Every structure is written in C-alpha cells, then in structure tokens.
C-alpha cells in the first residue's frame, strides 16, 4: 500500500515537471498576489509553505464544487513561479493525471470558494487575482428592518404629527381669543387710573398776556 502511494507521488511529480517544461496549456490559470500592497508592514513572506496552502485551498475548492471527488494537493500543479508571487496552475484529473480539468470546471470551483481562498491569505479579489476569472460580487447587505416597515413608520409619523397639529392649533387660537378681551379691559382700567391721578385734561392754551391786560384795565 505504501509502495503504491509512493509510486503515485513520484508519478505525479514527474508529470508536473514535464507539464511545466512545456508551453502553457489552455486549461491553465494565471495567479498574481499583491501581498505587500494589501498588508503593508504586516506582509508575510511567500515561501513553500504558502504555496502548499494555496494548493490545499484549491484542492478544497475542487472538492466543494465536485462532491465525492477527493482532490488532493498533488492534483494542483503550479508552474513558473516568480519572486513577485505570480504563477500559473492547472488541475489534473483524478482518473488520469495526464488529463487536465477544464477551465470552466476550475473557474466554477474558484468562484464558489473565492471568499475562503482570499481569507486563507488575508487578501481580496483585487490583491489575489485569478487572471481570467472575474471578481465575485459581494452579497448585498440585508437590513435588519425591512424597507417597507421603515417607509410605513415615516408615513405614520407624518400623519400623526399632522393630526396633532390640527387638534392643538384650534385650542391655542381659542385660548388667545379668550385672553384678548381681558387684555383690553386691563388696558382700559390702566387708562382710567392715570386720568384720575392726573386730573381732567384742560382744553386750549391759557394766555398770560390777556390776564395782565385785565389787571391794568381795572386799575
């Protein structure tokens, strides 16, 4: 059993080396990672462990897309890796390692597990790019309160405010009309009091020159 497993691993490794030495097959997908751009000073170093994680996440994505088919790291063949962290990969068939899984099947698997793949590397669709696979759209955030309930609450609040104004406004006007006669009476009373204190007003102007003339006439 162990000998069979070792033979399969050697076979897959030899097949991977042979595949990478040839031209890029049509089933391949290019990948580009911008770790420094995404994480800045907290960027991690890309190494063999990170590449193993990438292959494992791709194998997980293939298993999730095709239930019951046990894809492994050995089925994810990576070639032409560069220091700027870019490469291309293919997925080999479970039945025949020399046959490649179609681009369409790989794309469906990647799109289905895109968030899980991004999360594994702390990246996004813009910093972990699968060239040729369009970024996934984020699901719209559903509000806790339904929009129709919000609109209904606003309309009912406006109606209630209008009814309240219609009820309160006549009361205020009625109260003002009731207070108006009392204010007029107070004003009349104040006028009468001032007149009583100052005495009746005299009409006309008293000319002192005529008074002096009368005195001289009598003399």
Wavefront OBJ file of the C-alpha trace (Angstrom):
o trace
v 0.000 0.000 0.000
v 2.784 2.428 0.966
v 4.666 1.472 -2.179
v 1.609 2.306 -4.299
v 1.208 5.698 -2.657
v 4.921 6.442 -3.140
v 4.665 5.409 -6.797
v 1.694 7.735 -7.373
v 3.513 10.637 -5.736
v 6.580 10.086 -7.875
v 4.412 9.783 -10.962
v 2.545 12.998 -10.234
v 5.811 14.817 -9.510
v 7.326 13.629 -12.758
v 4.180 14.597 -14.630
v 4.226 18.061 -13.039
v 7.855 18.615 -14.084
v 7.074 17.522 -17.598
v 3.999 19.727 -17.755
v 5.855 22.828 -16.531
v 8.559 22.336 -19.138
v 6.046 22.648 -21.966
v 4.038 25.588 -23.249
v 1.252 26.913 -21.056
v -1.779 24.683 -21.672
v -5.191 26.240 -22.434
v -6.575 24.841 -19.159
v -4.154 26.933 -17.087
v -4.978 29.974 -14.991
v -2.537 32.728 -14.061
v -2.462 33.922 -10.448
v -0.978 37.162 -9.139
v -0.679 38.078 -5.452
v -0.033 41.610 -4.135
v 0.796 40.810 -0.519
v 2.825 43.956 0.192
v 0.143 46.189 -1.311
v -2.579 44.565 0.768
v -0.837 44.213 4.123
v 1.940 46.825 4.087
v 4.307 46.382 7.019
v 2.402 43.288 8.131
v 3.060 41.473 4.852
v 4.237 37.893 5.223
v 6.968 36.180 3.199
v 5.814 33.946 0.379
v 7.535 30.562 0.640
v 6.948 26.863 0.055
v 4.549 26.677 2.996
v 2.384 29.417 1.496
v 2.416 27.632 -1.849
v 1.353 24.408 -0.150
v -1.524 26.342 1.454
v -2.549 27.652 -1.964
v -2.600 24.155 -3.414
v -4.571 22.921 -0.411
v -7.188 25.668 -0.761
v -7.553 24.891 -4.468
v -7.980 21.191 -3.666
v -10.625 22.191 -1.099
v -12.389 24.308 -3.715
v -12.443 21.407 -6.177
v -13.809 19.061 -3.517
v -16.504 21.571 -2.603
v -17.528 22.016 -6.225
v -17.485 18.322 -7.103
v -18.841 16.461 -4.106
v -17.439 12.985 -3.610
v -14.298 13.636 -5.686
v -11.264 13.659 -3.402
v -8.854 16.143 -4.931
v -5.501 16.489 -3.178
v -2.544 18.822 -3.238
v -0.898 16.609 -5.838
v -3.723 17.427 -8.264
v -2.852 21.127 -8.194
v 0.196 21.644 -10.416
v 1.916 25.034 -10.135
v 4.442 26.276 -12.686
v 6.602 29.313 -13.492
v 6.569 30.786 -10.005
v 8.229 34.223 -9.831
v 9.645 36.187 -6.861
v 6.906 38.808 -7.349
v 4.490 35.981 -6.475
v 2.879 35.135 -9.758
v 2.454 31.728 -11.384
v 0.064 29.605 -13.352
v -1.587 26.383 -12.313
v -3.643 23.515 -13.671
v -5.742 20.823 -12.024
v -5.161 17.226 -13.015
v -7.933 14.663 -13.308
v -8.432 12.086 -10.564
v -8.806 9.237 -13.050
v -5.903 10.150 -15.281
v -3.141 12.502 -14.056
v -2.125 13.178 -17.639
v -5.532 14.739 -18.353
v -6.346 18.240 -17.166
v -9.603 19.511 -15.725
v -11.278 22.050 -17.998
v -11.032 25.793 -17.343
v -14.784 26.010 -16.893
v -14.820 23.489 -14.048
v -11.852 25.151 -12.345
v -13.478 28.585 -12.677
v -16.709 27.353 -11.076
v -14.763 25.867 -8.175
v -12.730 29.051 -7.637
v -15.780 31.308 -7.811
v -17.689 29.140 -5.333
v -14.868 29.182 -2.748
v -13.379 32.595 -3.568
v -14.017 34.064 -0.131
v -12.428 31.056 1.593
v -9.360 31.293 -0.656
v -8.991 35.031 -0.054
v -9.399 34.617 3.704
v -6.645 31.986 3.821
v -4.138 34.589 2.590
v -5.711 37.709 4.162
v -6.254 39.135 0.671
v -9.121 40.283 -1.536
v -10.210 39.787 -5.133
v -8.057 42.792 -6.073
v -4.880 41.548 -4.353
v -5.277 37.826 -5.101
v -6.081 37.791 -8.792
v -7.078 34.816 -10.871
v -6.459 36.233 -14.327
v -9.485 35.414 -16.473
v -11.877 34.859 -13.563
v -13.976 37.924 -12.817
v -14.061 39.056 -9.170
v -17.014 37.875 -7.165
v -19.621 40.429 -6.218
v -20.247 40.850 -2.508
v -23.709 39.800 -1.433
v -25.951 42.770 -0.697
v -26.296 43.510 2.985
v -29.856 42.882 4.110
v -31.022 45.485 6.631
v -32.342 44.249 9.962
v -35.532 46.250 9.451
v -37.435 45.704 6.172
v -37.511 48.836 3.965
v -41.308 48.778 3.721
v -41.547 48.927 7.515
v -39.249 51.972 7.615
v -41.376 53.765 4.989
v -44.557 52.825 6.832
v -43.152 54.204 10.080
v -42.168 57.510 8.427
v -45.623 57.912 6.818
v -47.454 57.092 10.037
v -45.251 59.523 11.956
v -46.075 62.311 9.479
v -49.810 61.526 9.680
v -49.725 61.503 13.491
v -47.873 64.842 13.541
v -50.484 66.359 11.181
v -53.382 65.149 13.327
v -51.686 66.503 16.447
v -51.266 69.936 14.829
v -54.912 70.003 13.740
v -56.044 69.206 17.283
v -53.750 71.570 19.151
v -53.937 74.609 16.835
v -57.696 75.344 17.415
v -57.171 75.114 21.175
v -54.321 77.617 21.021
v -56.383 80.022 18.883
v -59.385 79.677 21.216
v -57.208 80.422 24.222
v -55.782 83.510 22.515
v -59.283 84.815 21.704
v -60.364 84.303 25.319
v -57.360 86.209 26.643
v -57.835 89.142 24.209
v -60.910 90.778 25.976
v -59.174 90.507 29.341
v -56.166 92.338 27.927
v -58.445 95.099 26.537
v -60.183 95.524 29.916
v -56.849 95.778 31.684
v -55.773 98.446 29.220
v -58.972 100.486 29.837
v -58.563 100.247 33.596
v -54.991 101.477 33.386
v -56.128 104.467 31.291
v -58.850 105.380 33.827
v -56.433 105.183 36.730
v -53.926 107.514 35.008
v -56.716 110.002 34.253
v -57.891 110.029 37.886
v -54.377 110.622 39.169
v -53.501 113.421 36.745
v -56.917 115.172 36.827
v -59.030 116.089 33.830
v -57.155 117.427 30.893
v -57.697 121.098 30.031
v -58.511 122.020 26.529
v -56.888 125.014 24.914
v -53.917 127.204 25.944
v -54.094 129.811 28.710
v -52.530 133.100 27.523
v -50.908 135.003 30.396
v -50.748 138.295 28.404
v -54.530 138.688 28.483
v -54.517 138.211 32.244
v -52.072 141.096 32.712
v -54.155 143.388 30.454
v -57.237 142.719 32.545
v -55.416 143.819 35.682
v -54.337 147.175 34.142
v -57.875 147.861 32.828
v -59.317 147.518 36.337
v -56.799 149.978 37.700
l 1 2 3 4 5 6 7 8 9 10 11 12 13 14 15 16 17 18 19 20 21 22 23 24 25 26 27 28 29 30 31 32 33 34 35 36 37 38 39 40 41 42 43 44 45 46 47 48 49 50 51 52 53 54 55 56 57 58 59 60 61 62 63 64 65 66 67 68 69 70 71 72 73 74 75 76 77 78 79 80 81 82 83 84 85 86 87 88 89 90 91 92 93 94 95 96 97 98 99 100 101 102 103 104 105 106 107 108 109 110 111 112 113 114 115 116 117 118 119 120 121 122 123 124 125 126 127 128 129 130 131 132 133 134 135 136 137 138 139 140 141 142 143 144 145 146 147 148 149 150 151 152 153 154 155 156 157 158 159 160 161 162 163 164 165 166 167 168 169 170 171 172 173 174 175 176 177 178 179 180 181 182 183 184 185 186 187 188 189 190 191 192 193 194 195 196 197 198 199 200 201 202 203 204 205 206 207 208 209 210 211 212 213 214 215 216 217 218 219
